[in-house]
């Protein structure tokens, strides 16, 4: 975790360098890109998309990127049986 001095604003960087992060309690963290994420093993995952969806539930097959695996999997009601079928 960064120390307090690491999170202090850098006077050399302007407001245009700020990234917007949106947190959805039921889904991913959305980060305006490009984005680089340093994983637990030290590897770096990069996305050049204008918004990257970062997985927070760890269910994603494309971790650290969200693939919507956090959504409940519900099947639609099966179609009613046609009782007149032969």
Buried (B, 14 or more C-beta within 10 A) or exposed (E): EEEEEEEEEEEEEEEEEEEEEEEEEEBBBBBBBEBEBEEEEEEEBEBEEEEBBBBBEEEBEEBBBBBEBBEEEEEEEEEEEEEEEE
